[in-house]
Amino acid sequence: MRCVHHIAAALVFVLAVVLAPRAAGADALAGARLLSVSGPIDPIVARYVEREVGAAERDGAALVVVELDTPGGLDASTRAIVQALLGSRVPVAVYVAPSGARAASAGMFVTLAAGVAAMAPGTEIGAAHPVSVGGGKLGSTAETKAVHDAAAFARALAELRGRGGAWPERAVRESVSLTGEEARRAGVIDLVAADVPDLLRQLDGRVVPTSAGDDLLRTAGMQVEERPMPTSERVVRAVSDPNVAYVLFLLGLLGVAAELYHPGTLVPGTVGAIALLLSLVAFGNLPIAWAGILLILIAIGLFVGELHSGSGVLAAAAVAALVLGSLMLYAPREPMSPAAPVRVSPALVVVMASAVTAFFLFVVRATLRARRLAVRTGVPALVGHVGVATSELAPAGTVRVEGEPWSAECGSGVIRSGERVKVVGVAGIVLQVTRLEGATGEGPWNRSLPTSS
């Protein structure tokens, strides 16, 4: 009987060991996932949100909280995030935070699409009038189409989530904004929360819509798992800044050019290749105008032509092509936020155009000039130099040239000690010299040099 009790106790222990981790894991999976979105909304952010919302569904998370602070972003990326939030089977709360953050332009649409919309004190939402990617105004026809499209999008989200009445459309057409408390009173958002724990306290017991139906939240004391953007995506996003990508592209071209004109150094070529690869990765996430890329490449070709012609005309054409290509590098293919234009800073264009011009016309040109000079080192470099005989040359003897003693031979006659000589050739390490006509050993130049009889 005692044996049976021991076996039963052992089974209970084994079950406890096996099941306890699963229970703990289930509790962790059933907690809240906290995502962080800051800066412009771009394809990288869209992929991050889509991936994490999908992972939350697969893992059985109870809630996804998207902490948002954005000046706006690309229309296509915004719609991708909105579709992910509307199609989520897990409740999603968009929380505009921390204090001082904003959900401007594209951020307003993301907030409207959430199952729960919340803001921290001291935040704002709105200003959703579309502009071109370059930050300027759209043409009259394009602007009318973009505004009507964005206004209809805002109305659709407001009607679906029952938020804000006519205000979201006004935010598009009139670029108006609201503070967090104003947005709560206007019904644009559901609540104002000081921080994430306060948000979870207020969400406890609230019914939230999802694509699978309404869900009753039990968030009191819920564990929160932070799911930041992976380092690799943060790096790609950093280099995908329009100005950073532009600088990397030009530095890559200069590095490769430096390696071609001075092969064997490896460092410029390696750094240039890495910079070029990073710029191409960045261009994959930006609205590139290939005409701008082509103009920049033509500018580099014109600089190379200038190095071999020296006319100055090609250099002027290269600078013009470089500046024009830089300003045309990004194309306005879709409307976006005026607070997050995709363009190269004009001041940066001036700086980089000056740097590229100086690199080709001064650095590379000096390198080519040095390579064209005759190499004059060692004994052959003494040809043409003047020295003094330190012994009699009949025909062999010794001379002093450039302060150093050398074995020497004269072609004809006899050169006496103290006479000045000129090096006319080299045979191995023996100098071929000739008497410097009209010079004797009596001058002050010879007296400054030691002689031997």
Buried (B, 14 or more C-beta within 10 A) or exposed (E): EEEEEEEEEEEEEEEEEEEEEEEEEEEEBBBBBBBBBEBBBBBBBBBBBBBBBBBBBEBEBBBBBBBBBBBBBBBBBBBBBBEBBBBBBBBBBBBBBBEEBBBBBBBBBBBBBBBBBBBBBBBBBBBBBBBBBBBEEBEEEBBEBBBEBBBEBBBBBBEEBEBBBEBBBBBBBEBEBBBBBBBBEBBBBBBBBBEBEBBBBBBEEBEBBBEEEEBEBBBEEBEBEEBEBEEEBEEBBBBBBBBBBBBBBBBBBBBBBBBEBBEEEEEBBEBBBBBBEBBBBBBEBBBBBEEBBEBBBBBBEBBBBBBEEEEEEBBEBBBBBBBBBBBBBBBBBBBBBBBBBBBBBEEBBEEBBEEBBEBBBEBBBEBEEEEEEEEEEEBEBBBEEBBBBBBBBEBEBBBBBEEEBBBBBBEEEEBBBBBBBBBEBBEEEBBBBBBBEEBEBEEEEBEEBEBEE
